[in-house]
Amino acid sequence: MEILDGKATSAAIKADLKVKVNEMVNAGHKAPHLVAILVGENPASKAYVGNKIKFCQEVGYRSTLLTFNADITEDQLHKEIHKLNNDPEVDGYIVQLPLPKHISEDKILEIVNPEKDVDGFHPVNVGKMVSGLPSYLPATPYGITKIMEHYGISAEGKFVVILGRSHIVGRPMSILLSQSRPYGNGTVVVCHSRTKNLEELTRKADILVAAIGIPQFVKAEMVKDGAVIIDVGINRIDDTTRTRGWRLVGDVDFDAVSEKASYITPVPGGVGPMTIAGLMLNCYHAAQKRV
Ligand code: NDP
């Protein structure tokens, strides 16, 4: 079994981006500029945004963090987004989710400029991805394709099972791995909460992607010998042995499943760092358009 090391793969992408940004700046262009919008005080959101800003600093991007109180009105937030849409100094921006309940995430998605949508969530970018046209890919699936490429893993001719059909992970992942792309050409089945014979399907999977948000849901008996396991889940479980009282686990029972897998992503240190790498690659592509 080999660990698919997201930290190391992300570090390699970081090093490559650093060189490219340097070249961009030496050629007289401005470095890519990412803006992150953070609304409210959600500690997990703060940590995610903090990691993104840190990555920007490490590769030499310009970055701006815009923070707003949780009681910002929908109208005010829309105005801020329109400003970013029209600001030529901004290559890409992200609105960190989740947003407070009084703000519709769907409406935000509609007003984001697709050219600056480095999260790859806008319907225009989703449509282009589905059509196989160049577009920003959603950061988590993009990051997963990058770790697959890094370790020479392709879905070609393989039976792929994806657990979860969300717009940000499961659904786009299923599209990318079934398309004719270097890491794609898989035969893909998407499972969700209404799937009846889930274990029958997972046991046949050459590649299993778990993105359902249930701690350690995938057990060893659900996995085929030699399968590639991509664990997207990030779940907190109680752990009295830790001073903070909890630890992070994925959607896969790592210890037992790693005995059977050929490759497996750990949590933390697997898909998480690759998601940020995916976002940063999108931001670089955005900046390249003006160069
Ligand atoms: P969502 O809650 O949006 O989607 C979960 C999906 O899992 C749904 O399609 C749901 O089915 C399905 N599901 C739920 N329970 C079951 C079940 N018992 N059997 C089969 N399918 C089930 O989650 P996300 O896609 O946003 O995230 C999934 C996980 O990945 C979470 O732990 C999240 O924290 C993590 N995540 C990690 C990222 C990273 O960077 N590592 C990035 C994004 C997410 P249905 O549609 O029928 O409700």
py3Dmol code that shows the C-alpha trace and the ligand (Angstrom):
import py3Dmol

protein = """\
ATOM      1  CA  MET A   1       0.000   0.000   0.000  1.00  0.00           C
ATOM      2  CA  GLU A   2       1.226   3.457  -0.863  1.00  0.00           C
ATOM      3  CA  ILE A   3       0.011   6.665   0.759  1.00  0.00           C
ATOM      4  CA  LEU A   4      -1.171   9.311  -1.670  1.00  0.00           C
ATOM      5  CA  ASP A   5       0.570  12.192   0.054  1.00  0.00           C
ATOM      6  CA  GLY A   6      -1.432  15.363  -0.518  1.00  0.00           C
ATOM      7  CA  LYS A   7       0.981  17.527   1.449  1.00  0.00           C
ATOM      8  CA  ALA A   8       3.984  16.459  -0.630  1.00  0.00           C
ATOM      9  CA  THR A   9       2.088  16.685  -3.936  1.00  0.00           C
ATOM     10  CA  SER A  10       0.764  20.110  -3.030  1.00  0.00           C
ATOM     11  CA  ALA A  11       4.311  21.188  -2.085  1.00  0.00           C
ATOM     12  CA  ALA A  12       5.533  20.089  -5.537  1.00  0.00           C
ATOM     13  CA  ILE A  13       2.757  22.128  -7.200  1.00  0.00           C
ATOM     14  CA  LYS A  14       3.654  25.052  -4.944  1.00  0.00           C
ATOM     15  CA  ALA A  15       7.306  24.908  -5.973  1.00  0.00           C
ATOM     16  CA  ASP A  16       6.335  24.800  -9.658  1.00  0.00           C
ATOM     17  CA  LEU A  17       3.919  27.731  -9.283  1.00  0.00           C
ATOM     18  CA  LYS A  18       6.573  29.747  -7.467  1.00  0.00           C
ATOM     19  CA  VAL A  19       8.907  29.417 -10.461  1.00  0.00           C
ATOM     20  CA  LYS A  20       6.114  30.335 -12.894  1.00  0.00           C
ATOM     21  CA  VAL A  21       5.046  33.384 -10.881  1.00  0.00           C
ATOM     22  CA  ASN A  22       8.642  34.511 -10.732  1.00  0.00           C
ATOM     23  CA  GLU A  23       8.882  34.247 -14.518  1.00  0.00           C
ATOM     24  CA  MET A  24       5.627  36.172 -14.874  1.00  0.00           C
ATOM     25  CA  VAL A  25       6.870  38.991 -12.669  1.00  0.00           C
ATOM     26  CA  ASN A  26      10.325  39.052 -14.311  1.00  0.00           C
ATOM     27  CA  ALA A  27       8.580  39.448 -17.667  1.00  0.00           C
ATOM     28  CA  GLY A  28       7.012  42.666 -16.322  1.00  0.00           C
ATOM     29  CA  HIS A  29       3.560  41.323 -15.421  1.00  0.00           C
ATOM     30  CA  LYS A  30       1.813  41.545 -12.086  1.00  0.00           C
ATOM     31  CA  ALA A  31       1.636  38.418  -9.949  1.00  0.00           C
ATOM     32  CA  PRO A  32      -1.735  36.625  -9.770  1.00  0.00           C
ATOM     33  CA  HIS A  33      -4.108  38.271  -7.310  1.00  0.00           C
ATOM     34  CA  LEU A  34      -6.595  36.195  -5.303  1.00  0.00           C
ATOM     35  CA  VAL A  35      -9.243  37.777  -3.105  1.00  0.00           C
ATOM     36  CA  ALA A  36     -10.982  35.757  -0.393  1.00  0.00           C
ATOM     37  CA  ILE A  37     -14.295  36.830   1.106  1.00  0.00           C
ATOM     38  CA  LEU A  38     -14.975  35.621   4.630  1.00  0.00           C
ATOM     39  CA  VAL A  39     -18.338  36.330   6.255  1.00  0.00           C
ATOM     40  CA  GLY A  40     -18.783  35.732   9.974  1.00  0.00           C
ATOM     41  CA  GLU A  41     -16.728  33.910  12.551  1.00  0.00           C
ATOM     42  CA  ASN A  42     -16.925  30.207  11.593  1.00  0.00           C
ATOM     43  CA  PRO A  43     -13.593  28.815  12.929  1.00  0.00           C
ATOM     44  CA  ALA A  44     -13.287  26.149  10.202  1.00  0.00           C
ATOM     45  CA  SER A  45     -13.895  28.759   7.481  1.00  0.00           C
ATOM     46  CA  LYS A  46     -11.315  31.058   9.067  1.00  0.00           C
ATOM     47  CA  ALA A  47      -8.786  28.223   9.075  1.00  0.00           C
ATOM     48  CA  TYR A  48      -9.496  27.301   5.409  1.00  0.00           C
ATOM     49  CA  VAL A  49      -9.190  30.923   4.266  1.00  0.00           C
ATOM     50  CA  GLY A  50      -6.029  31.352   6.346  1.00  0.00           C
ATOM     51  CA  ASN A  51      -4.449  28.349   4.589  1.00  0.00           C
ATOM     52  CA  LYS A  52      -5.339  29.778   1.179  1.00  0.00           C
ATOM     53  CA  ILE A  53      -3.800  33.162   1.987  1.00  0.00           C
ATOM     54  CA  LYS A  54      -0.680  31.425   3.339  1.00  0.00           C
ATOM     55  CA  PHE A  55      -0.341  29.435   0.101  1.00  0.00           C
ATOM     56  CA  CYS A  56      -0.615  32.702  -1.881  1.00  0.00           C
ATOM     57  CA  GLN A  57       2.182  34.251   0.150  1.00  0.00           C
ATOM     58  CA  GLU A  58       4.387  31.197  -0.306  1.00  0.00           C
ATOM     59  CA  VAL A  59       4.109  31.188  -4.108  1.00  0.00           C
ATOM     60  CA  GLY A  60       4.295  34.966  -4.518  1.00  0.00           C
ATOM     61  CA  TYR A  61       0.653  35.710  -5.415  1.00  0.00           C
ATOM     62  CA  ARG A  62      -0.927  38.927  -4.291  1.00  0.00           C
ATOM     63  CA  SER A  63      -3.756  38.162  -1.879  1.00  0.00           C
ATOM     64  CA  THR A  64      -6.465  40.156  -0.141  1.00  0.00           C
ATOM     65  CA  LEU A  65      -8.727  38.956   2.630  1.00  0.00           C
ATOM     66  CA  LEU A  66     -12.067  40.770   2.865  1.00  0.00           C
ATOM     67  CA  THR A  67     -13.866  40.046   6.129  1.00  0.00           C
ATOM     68  CA  PHE A  68     -17.455  40.970   6.879  1.00  0.00           C
ATOM     69  CA  ASN A  69     -19.633  40.615   9.957  1.00  0.00           C
ATOM     70  CA  ALA A  70     -22.202  37.817   9.875  1.00  0.00           C
ATOM     71  CA  ASP A  71     -24.984  40.433   9.759  1.00  0.00           C
ATOM     72  CA  ILE A  72     -23.890  41.911   6.409  1.00  0.00           C
ATOM     73  CA  THR A  73     -26.977  42.173   4.194  1.00  0.00           C
ATOM     74  CA  GLU A  74     -27.301  40.177   0.997  1.00  0.00           C
ATOM     75  CA  ASP A  75     -27.394  43.461  -0.947  1.00  0.00           C
ATOM     76  CA  GLN A  76     -24.159  44.714   0.621  1.00  0.00           C
ATOM     77  CA  LEU A  77     -22.396  41.436  -0.139  1.00  0.00           C
ATOM     78  CA  HIS A  78     -23.638  41.535  -3.740  1.00  0.00           C
ATOM     79  CA  LYS A  79     -22.187  45.059  -4.057  1.00  0.00           C
ATOM     80  CA  GLU A  80     -18.812  43.837  -2.805  1.00  0.00           C
ATOM     81  CA  ILE A  81     -18.873  41.033  -5.374  1.00  0.00           C
ATOM     82  CA  HIS A  82     -19.769  43.424  -8.198  1.00  0.00           C
ATOM     83  CA  LYS A  83     -16.757  45.544  -7.170  1.00  0.00           C
ATOM     84  CA  LEU A  84     -14.490  42.499  -7.515  1.00  0.00           C
ATOM     85  CA  ASN A  85     -16.087  41.582 -10.857  1.00  0.00           C
ATOM     86  CA  ASN A  86     -15.144  45.029 -12.214  1.00  0.00           C
ATOM     87  CA  ASP A  87     -11.729  45.385 -10.592  1.00  0.00           C
ATOM     88  CA  PRO A  88      -9.004  44.736 -13.192  1.00  0.00           C
ATOM     89  CA  GLU A  89      -6.505  44.184 -10.356  1.00  0.00           C
ATOM     90  CA  VAL A  90      -8.364  41.054  -9.219  1.00  0.00           C
ATOM     91  CA  ASP A  91      -7.700  37.850 -11.170  1.00  0.00           C
ATOM     92  CA  GLY A  92      -9.895  35.558  -9.124  1.00  0.00           C
ATOM     93  CA  TYR A  93     -11.877  35.445  -5.931  1.00  0.00           C
ATOM     94  CA  ILE A  94     -13.576  33.001  -3.650  1.00  0.00           C
ATOM     95  CA  VAL A  95     -16.531  33.388  -1.335  1.00  0.00           C
ATOM     96  CA  GLN A  96     -15.834  31.033   1.549  1.00  0.00           C
ATOM     97  CA  LEU A  97     -18.827  28.803   2.273  1.00  0.00           C
ATOM     98  CA  PRO A  98     -20.978  28.295   4.255  1.00  0.00           C
ATOM     99  CA  LEU A  99     -22.592  31.752   4.342  1.00  0.00           C
ATOM    100  CA  PRO A 100     -24.995  32.911   7.060  1.00  0.00           C
ATOM    101  CA  LYS A 101     -28.541  31.612   6.473  1.00  0.00           C
ATOM    102  CA  HIS A 102     -29.990  34.975   5.351  1.00  0.00           C
ATOM    103  CA  ILE A 103     -27.644  35.026   2.313  1.00  0.00           C
ATOM    104  CA  SER A 104     -28.483  32.777  -0.622  1.00  0.00           C
ATOM    105  CA  GLU A 105     -25.422  30.884  -1.868  1.00  0.00           C
ATOM    106  CA  ASP A 106     -27.227  30.209  -5.166  1.00  0.00           C
ATOM    107  CA  LYS A 107     -27.758  33.940  -5.793  1.00  0.00           C
ATOM    108  CA  ILE A 108     -24.086  34.645  -5.053  1.00  0.00           C
ATOM    109  CA  LEU A 109     -23.124  31.984  -7.546  1.00  0.00           C
ATOM    110  CA  GLU A 110     -25.198  33.675 -10.232  1.00  0.00           C
ATOM    111  CA  ILE A 111     -23.494  37.061  -9.894  1.00  0.00           C
ATOM    112  CA  VAL A 112     -19.907  35.809  -9.755  1.00  0.00           C
ATOM    113  CA  ASN A 113     -18.003  36.703 -12.931  1.00  0.00           C
ATOM    114  CA  PRO A 114     -17.251  33.285 -14.509  1.00  0.00           C
ATOM    115  CA  GLU A 115     -13.848  34.631 -15.619  1.00  0.00           C
ATOM    116  CA  LYS A 116     -12.906  35.157 -11.957  1.00  0.00           C
ATOM    117  CA  ASP A 117     -14.677  32.070 -10.592  1.00  0.00           C
ATOM    118  CA  VAL A 118     -11.547  30.237  -9.456  1.00  0.00           C
ATOM    119  CA  ASP A 119     -13.665  27.871  -7.325  1.00  0.00           C
ATOM    120  CA  GLY A 120     -15.153  26.606 -10.597  1.00  0.00           C
ATOM    121  CA  PHE A 121     -18.731  26.586  -9.245  1.00  0.00           C
ATOM    122  CA  HIS A 122     -20.413  29.010 -11.691  1.00  0.00           C
ATOM    123  CA  PRO A 123     -22.901  27.322 -14.067  1.00  0.00           C
ATOM    124  CA  VAL A 124     -20.903  28.613 -17.066  1.00  0.00           C
ATOM    125  CA  ASN A 125     -17.766  26.849 -15.822  1.00  0.00           C
ATOM    126  CA  VAL A 126     -19.712  23.726 -14.866  1.00  0.00           C
ATOM    127  CA  GLY A 127     -21.273  23.684 -18.341  1.00  0.00           C
ATOM    128  CA  LYS A 128     -17.880  24.057 -20.016  1.00  0.00           C
ATOM    129  CA  MET A 129     -16.432  21.275 -17.868  1.00  0.00           C
ATOM    130  CA  VAL A 130     -19.309  18.943 -18.759  1.00  0.00           C
ATOM    131  CA  SER A 131     -18.788  19.777 -22.437  1.00  0.00           C
ATOM    132  CA  GLY A 132     -15.068  19.080 -22.133  1.00  0.00           C
ATOM    133  CA  LEU A 133     -14.162  22.696 -22.929  1.00  0.00           C
ATOM    134  CA  PRO A 134     -11.321  24.533 -21.160  1.00  0.00           C
ATOM    135  CA  SER A 135     -12.664  25.944 -17.880  1.00  0.00           C
ATOM    136  CA  TYR A 136     -11.882  26.334 -14.222  1.00  0.00           C
ATOM    137  CA  LEU A 137     -12.444  22.935 -12.620  1.00  0.00           C
ATOM    138  CA  PRO A 138     -13.948  22.752  -9.120  1.00  0.00           C
ATOM    139  CA  ALA A 139     -11.011  22.865  -6.731  1.00  0.00           C
ATOM    140  CA  THR A 140     -11.457  19.534  -4.906  1.00  0.00           C
ATOM    141  CA  PRO A 141     -11.988  17.322  -7.985  1.00  0.00           C
ATOM    142  CA  TYR A 142      -9.218  19.246  -9.769  1.00  0.00           C
ATOM    143  CA  GLY A 143      -6.879  18.600  -6.840  1.00  0.00           C
ATOM    144  CA  ILE A 144      -7.789  14.898  -6.878  1.00  0.00           C
ATOM    145  CA  THR A 145      -6.968  14.625 -10.590  1.00  0.00           C
ATOM    146  CA  LYS A 146      -3.615  16.268  -9.829  1.00  0.00           C
ATOM    147  CA  ILE A 147      -2.711  13.769  -7.093  1.00  0.00           C
ATOM    148  CA  MET A 148      -3.753  10.921  -9.410  1.00  0.00           C
ATOM    149  CA  GLU A 149      -1.476  12.298 -12.136  1.00  0.00           C
ATOM    150  CA  HIS A 150       1.355  12.782  -9.647  1.00  0.00           C
ATOM    151  CA  TYR A 151       1.237   9.087  -8.700  1.00  0.00           C
ATOM    152  CA  GLY A 152       0.578   7.872 -12.256  1.00  0.00           C
ATOM    153  CA  ILE A 153      -2.961   6.707 -11.505  1.00  0.00           C
ATOM    154  CA  SER A 154      -5.521   6.774 -14.297  1.00  0.00           C
ATOM    155  CA  ALA A 155      -9.176   5.721 -14.317  1.00  0.00           C
ATOM    156  CA  GLU A 156      -8.816   4.373 -17.869  1.00  0.00           C
ATOM    157  CA  GLY A 157     -10.730   1.103 -18.213  1.00  0.00           C
ATOM    158  CA  LYS A 158     -11.331   1.001 -14.454  1.00  0.00           C
ATOM    159  CA  PHE A 159     -14.587   0.642 -12.567  1.00  0.00           C
ATOM    160  CA  VAL A 160     -14.930   3.805 -10.488  1.00  0.00           C
ATOM    161  CA  VAL A 161     -17.425   4.255  -7.667  1.00  0.00           C
ATOM    162  CA  ILE A 162     -18.071   7.714  -6.243  1.00  0.00           C
ATOM    163  CA  LEU A 163     -19.903   8.026  -2.935  1.00  0.00           C
ATOM    164  CA  GLY A 164     -21.738  11.370  -2.912  1.00  0.00           C
ATOM    165  CA  ARG A 165     -23.286  13.516  -5.638  1.00  0.00           C
ATOM    166  CA  SER A 166     -22.705  17.068  -4.363  1.00  0.00           C
ATOM    167  CA  HIS A 167     -22.125  19.875  -6.852  1.00  0.00           C
ATOM    168  CA  ILE A 168     -18.695  20.605  -5.415  1.00  0.00           C
ATOM    169  CA  VAL A 169     -17.246  17.092  -5.136  1.00  0.00           C
ATOM    170  CA  GLY A 170     -19.113  13.919  -6.151  1.00  0.00           C
ATOM    171  CA  ARG A 171     -20.885  15.099  -9.294  1.00  0.00           C
ATOM    172  CA  PRO A 172     -17.937  16.918 -10.952  1.00  0.00           C
ATOM    173  CA  MET A 173     -15.579  14.093  -9.935  1.00  0.00           C
ATOM    174  CA  SER A 174     -17.819  11.592 -11.710  1.00  0.00           C
ATOM    175  CA  ILE A 175     -17.826  13.714 -14.856  1.00  0.00           C
ATOM    176  CA  LEU A 176     -14.065  14.251 -14.957  1.00  0.00           C
ATOM    177  CA  LEU A 177     -13.194  10.582 -14.369  1.00  0.00           C
ATOM    178  CA  SER A 178     -15.607   9.395 -17.060  1.00  0.00           C
ATOM    179  CA  GLN A 179     -14.426  11.895 -19.683  1.00  0.00           C
ATOM    180  CA  SER A 180     -11.663  11.339 -22.179  1.00  0.00           C
ATOM    181  CA  ARG A 181      -8.932  13.081 -20.204  1.00  0.00           C
ATOM    182  CA  PRO A 182      -5.439  11.860 -19.267  1.00  0.00           C
ATOM    183  CA  TYR A 183      -6.620  10.680 -15.834  1.00  0.00           C
ATOM    184  CA  GLY A 184     -10.141   9.788 -17.060  1.00  0.00           C
ATOM    185  CA  ASN A 185     -11.825   7.184 -19.286  1.00  0.00           C
ATOM    186  CA  GLY A 186     -13.238   5.332 -16.300  1.00  0.00           C
ATOM    187  CA  THR A 187     -16.598   3.599 -16.065  1.00  0.00           C
ATOM    188  CA  VAL A 188     -18.197   5.589 -13.291  1.00  0.00           C
ATOM    189  CA  VAL A 189     -21.090   4.930 -10.933  1.00  0.00           C
ATOM    190  CA  VAL A 190     -22.318   7.620  -8.539  1.00  0.00           C
ATOM    191  CA  CYS A 191     -23.899   6.511  -5.246  1.00  0.00           C
ATOM    192  CA  HIS A 192     -26.014   8.624  -2.887  1.00  0.00           C
ATOM    193  CA  SER A 193     -28.377   8.263   0.042  1.00  0.00           C
ATOM    194  CA  ARG A 194     -31.004   6.486  -2.095  1.00  0.00           C
ATOM    195  CA  THR A 195     -28.599   3.909  -3.533  1.00  0.00           C
ATOM    196  CA  LYS A 196     -29.803   0.425  -2.571  1.00  0.00           C
ATOM    197  CA  ASN A 197     -26.914  -1.921  -3.307  1.00  0.00           C
ATOM    198  CA  LEU A 198     -24.075   0.396  -2.277  1.00  0.00           C
ATOM    199  CA  GLU A 199     -21.756  -2.222  -0.767  1.00  0.00           C
ATOM    200  CA  GLU A 200     -22.162  -4.505  -3.770  1.00  0.00           C
ATOM    201  CA  LEU A 201     -20.915  -1.645  -5.932  1.00  0.00           C
ATOM    202  CA  THR A 202     -18.071  -0.475  -3.688  1.00  0.00           C
ATOM    203  CA  ARG A 203     -16.708  -4.043  -3.496  1.00  0.00           C
ATOM    204  CA  LYS A 204     -16.264  -3.983  -7.285  1.00  0.00           C
ATOM    205  CA  ALA A 205     -14.554  -0.581  -7.422  1.00  0.00           C
ATOM    206  CA  ASP A 206     -11.003  -0.326  -8.755  1.00  0.00           C
ATOM    207  CA  ILE A 207     -11.101   3.317  -7.673  1.00  0.00           C
ATOM    208  CA  LEU A 208     -13.341   4.404  -4.805  1.00  0.00           C
ATOM    209  CA  VAL A 209     -13.910   8.091  -4.044  1.00  0.00           C
ATOM    210  CA  ALA A 210     -15.668   8.726  -0.731  1.00  0.00           C
ATOM    211  CA  ALA A 211     -17.333  12.141  -0.340  1.00  0.00           C
ATOM    212  CA  ILE A 212     -20.373  11.735   1.875  1.00  0.00           C
ATOM    213  CA  GLY A 213     -19.437  13.368   5.180  1.00  0.00           C
ATOM    214  CA  ILE A 214     -19.962  10.317   7.441  1.00  0.00           C
ATOM    215  CA  PRO A 215     -16.945   9.495   9.639  1.00  0.00           C
ATOM    216  CA  GLN A 216     -15.254   6.183   8.729  1.00  0.00           C
ATOM    217  CA  PHE A 217     -18.268   5.015   6.686  1.00  0.00           C
ATOM    218  CA  VAL A 218     -16.223   2.878   4.283  1.00  0.00           C
ATOM    219  CA  LYS A 219     -15.153  -0.334   6.059  1.00  0.00           C
ATOM    220  CA  ALA A 220     -12.597  -2.904   4.917  1.00  0.00           C
ATOM    221  CA  GLU A 221     -15.285  -5.393   3.865  1.00  0.00           C
ATOM    222  CA  MET A 222     -16.710  -2.796   1.441  1.00  0.00           C
ATOM    223  CA  VAL A 223     -13.427  -2.538  -0.469  1.00  0.00           C
ATOM    224  CA  LYS A 224     -11.827  -4.699  -3.144  1.00  0.00           C
ATOM    225  CA  ASP A 225      -8.218  -5.887  -2.668  1.00  0.00           C
ATOM    226  CA  GLY A 226      -5.845  -3.495  -4.408  1.00  0.00           C
ATOM    227  CA  ALA A 227      -8.365  -0.675  -4.816  1.00  0.00           C
ATOM    228  CA  VAL A 228      -7.304   2.973  -5.026  1.00  0.00           C
ATOM    229  CA  ILE A 229      -9.057   4.860  -2.224  1.00  0.00           C
ATOM    230  CA  ILE A 230      -9.604   8.621  -2.373  1.00  0.00           C
ATOM    231  CA  ASP A 231     -11.018   9.898   0.910  1.00  0.00           C
ATOM    232  CA  VAL A 232     -12.496  13.383   0.592  1.00  0.00           C
ATOM    233  CA  GLY A 233     -14.279  13.438   3.953  1.00  0.00           C
ATOM    234  CA  ILE A 234     -13.250  15.796   6.725  1.00  0.00           C
ATOM    235  CA  ASN A 235     -15.069  14.925   9.935  1.00  0.00           C
ATOM    236  CA  ARG A 236     -14.399  15.748  13.572  1.00  0.00           C
ATOM    237  CA  ILE A 237     -14.784  12.912  16.052  1.00  0.00           C
ATOM    238  CA  ASP A 238     -14.367  12.970  19.823  1.00  0.00           C
ATOM    239  CA  ASP A 239     -10.937  11.872  21.015  1.00  0.00           C
ATOM    240  CA  THR A 240     -10.199  12.169  24.714  1.00  0.00           C
ATOM    241  CA  THR A 241      -6.536  11.271  24.128  1.00  0.00           C
ATOM    242  CA  ARG A 242      -6.051  14.656  22.424  1.00  0.00           C
ATOM    243  CA  THR A 243      -5.859  17.789  24.546  1.00  0.00           C
ATOM    244  CA  ARG A 244      -8.335  19.545  22.233  1.00  0.00           C
ATOM    245  CA  GLY A 245     -10.770  16.615  22.676  1.00  0.00           C
ATOM    246  CA  TRP A 246     -11.233  15.756  18.994  1.00  0.00           C
ATOM    247  CA  ARG A 247      -9.428  14.653  15.855  1.00  0.00           C
ATOM    248  CA  LEU A 248     -10.138  14.696  12.146  1.00  0.00           C
ATOM    249  CA  VAL A 249     -11.061  11.535  10.255  1.00  0.00           C
ATOM    250  CA  GLY A 250     -12.222  10.898   6.724  1.00  0.00           C
ATOM    251  CA  ASP A 251     -15.188   9.003   5.309  1.00  0.00           C
ATOM    252  CA  VAL A 252     -12.992   5.878   5.218  1.00  0.00           C
ATOM    253  CA  ASP A 253     -11.936   3.632   8.106  1.00  0.00           C
ATOM    254  CA  PHE A 254      -8.285   4.304   7.301  1.00  0.00           C
ATOM    255  CA  ASP A 255      -6.512   1.710   9.458  1.00  0.00           C
ATOM    256  CA  ALA A 256      -8.557  -1.261   8.232  1.00  0.00           C
ATOM    257  CA  VAL A 257      -9.025  -0.142   4.620  1.00  0.00           C
ATOM    258  CA  SER A 258      -5.343   0.708   4.109  1.00  0.00           C
ATOM    259  CA  GLU A 259      -4.566  -3.015   4.676  1.00  0.00           C
ATOM    260  CA  LYS A 260      -6.430  -3.805   1.440  1.00  0.00           C
ATOM    261  CA  ALA A 261      -5.834  -0.700  -0.695  1.00  0.00           C
ATOM    262  CA  SER A 262      -3.070  -0.263  -3.257  1.00  0.00           C
ATOM    263  CA  TYR A 263      -3.127   3.525  -2.741  1.00  0.00           C
ATOM    264  CA  ILE A 264      -4.988   5.594  -0.175  1.00  0.00           C
ATOM    265  CA  THR A 265      -5.234   9.265   0.776  1.00  0.00           C
ATOM    266  CA  PRO A 266      -4.863   9.992   4.511  1.00  0.00           C
ATOM    267  CA  VAL A 267      -7.009  12.469   6.458  1.00  0.00           C
ATOM    268  CA  PRO A 268      -5.641  14.965   7.187  1.00  0.00           C
ATOM    269  CA  GLY A 269      -2.876  15.407   4.598  1.00  0.00           C
ATOM    270  CA  GLY A 270      -4.581  13.900   1.539  1.00  0.00           C
ATOM    271  CA  VAL A 271      -7.313  15.630  -0.441  1.00  0.00           C
ATOM    272  CA  GLY A 272      -7.390  18.748   1.803  1.00  0.00           C
ATOM    273  CA  PRO A 273      -4.033  20.219   0.652  1.00  0.00           C
ATOM    274  CA  MET A 274      -4.867  19.197  -2.938  1.00  0.00           C
ATOM    275  CA  THR A 275      -8.060  21.272  -2.838  1.00  0.00           C
ATOM    276  CA  ILE A 276      -6.035  24.380  -2.059  1.00  0.00           C
ATOM    277  CA  ALA A 277      -3.557  23.446  -4.796  1.00  0.00           C
ATOM    278  CA  GLY A 278      -6.479  23.128  -7.257  1.00  0.00           C
ATOM    279  CA  LEU A 279      -7.707  26.591  -6.319  1.00  0.00           C
ATOM    280  CA  MET A 280      -4.234  28.082  -6.717  1.00  0.00           C
ATOM    281  CA  LEU A 281      -3.769  26.470 -10.124  1.00  0.00           C
ATOM    282  CA  ASN A 282      -7.082  28.009 -11.213  1.00  0.00           C
ATOM    283  CA  CYS A 283      -5.899  31.397  -9.969  1.00  0.00           C
ATOM    284  CA  TYR A 284      -2.698  31.057 -11.997  1.00  0.00           C
ATOM    285  CA  HIS A 285      -4.744  30.165 -15.108  1.00  0.00           C
ATOM    286  CA  ALA A 286      -6.895  33.269 -14.457  1.00  0.00           C
ATOM    287  CA  ALA A 287      -3.820  35.511 -14.298  1.00  0.00           C
ATOM    288  CA  GLN A 288      -2.357  33.958 -17.456  1.00  0.00           C
ATOM    289  CA  LYS A 289      -5.365  35.257 -19.410  1.00  0.00           C
ATOM    290  CA  ARG A 290      -4.190  38.877 -18.998  1.00  0.00           C
ATOM    291  CA  VAL A 291      -0.517  38.145 -19.669  1.00  0.00           C
TER     292      VAL A 291
END
"""
ligand_1 = """\
48
NDP
P -22.658 17.005 0.873
O -23.275 16.898 2.207
O -23.000 18.164 -0.005
O -23.010 15.686 0.047
C -22.963 14.425 0.641
C -23.372 13.386 -0.357
O -23.276 12.120 0.276
C -24.800 13.532 -0.857
O -24.857 13.307 -2.236
C -25.558 12.452 -0.091
O -26.629 11.871 -0.803
C -24.469 11.402 0.080
N -24.754 10.554 1.230
C -25.032 10.916 2.501
N -25.225 9.827 3.271
C -25.070 8.760 2.483
C -25.151 7.355 2.695
N -25.441 6.837 3.895
N -24.934 6.540 1.648
C -24.649 7.055 0.435
N -24.546 8.352 0.161
C -24.772 9.206 1.181
O -21.110 16.870 1.104
P -19.823 17.420 0.281
O -19.737 16.765 -1.037
O -19.782 18.895 0.367
O -18.665 16.886 1.233
C -18.487 15.509 1.511
C -17.390 15.362 2.534
O -16.190 15.862 1.984
C -17.579 16.144 3.843
O -16.977 15.423 4.894
C -16.817 17.429 3.615
O -16.378 18.019 4.829
C -15.674 16.906 2.806
N -15.039 17.891 1.924
C -13.689 17.905 1.926
C -13.005 18.731 1.088
C -11.524 18.682 1.097
O -10.892 19.618 0.646
N -10.935 17.587 1.561
C -13.689 19.674 0.193
C -15.126 19.525 0.220
C -15.759 18.661 1.058
P -27.954 12.708 -1.212
O -27.545 13.554 -2.367
O -28.918 11.650 -1.586
O -28.335 13.497 -0.006
"""
view = py3Dmol.view(width=600, height=400)
view.addModel(protein, "pdb")
view.setStyle({"model": 0}, {"cartoon": {"style": "trace"}})
view.addModel(ligand_1, "xyz")
view.setStyle({"model": 1}, {"stick": {}})
view.zoomTo()
view.show()
